[in-house]
Amino acid sequence: MSISGRRLSSKLILSAMFCTFALCLPEGAFAACVNDPDTAQKAAGFTTNPSSLLEGPNGPRSPDDVAADVQTFVASYPQALPAVLAILKDLSNKGASTSALQKAIGTGLGKAANVCKTTDLTFSLEIQGDLGATGSADANAQYAALTGNDPTRSVALSGATTGSSGGVGGQTSPTGGTSGTGSSFQTFVANSVSNNPTNYFSSSVSGAGSAGGTTTTIVCTVSGSC
């Protein structure tokens, strides 16, 4: 296949992937986190030609340029997110040779999410969850380094069926018992051990006397602190 043929094929693949991701983010679903009409117009143009993020008039663009555009495009024009995710998914499928570009996109999305936290937290969390679903470990790591949140954890929590989601902080589950039927509770105790990197849980169960209940104690031992 000729070079021009490969480029055309790549554009068609990106277009198809963009349409798939766009179904998850309806037009107008989120307001812009940054009011910048000029950047929003450029971002809108990018969505009609997604490959322009990686390929400029003078050839391949640098990771720094890619990261900067991802940040400004997504923050000023939320409809650009599906196109960015489609490109990231395509890069991830190509393997380690695209690691630098995957990291660049993760950096741009992390910075955009930080900007949006103060103006549209819902969209910020949308960025995080959708990024986690792309399967790009490099982009996820860069995002986590900038925001303090692991996108893959966000995806895992969204599929949980018990407890309540604690947003970016994690998941919580209530504990308690029913009167007359006994009760149970868990106590976590932190202990320090000397230079032992092993993390483990040990548990013991003891009777609760005539009350008929059961007390479960779980001791968490971690090197340094728990």
ABEGO torsion letter per residue (X at the ends): XBAAAAAAAAAAAAAAAAAAAAAABBBGABBBABBBAAAAAAAAAAAABAAAAABBAAEBBBAAAAAAAAAAAAAABAAAAAAAAAAAAAAAAAEAAAAAAAAAAAAAAAAAAAAAAAABAAAAAAAAAAAAAAGBAAAAAAAAAAAGBBAAAAAAAAABABEBBAEAAEBBBBBEBBBGAEBBBBBBBBBBBBGBABBBBBBBBBBAEAAGBBBBBBBBBBBGBX
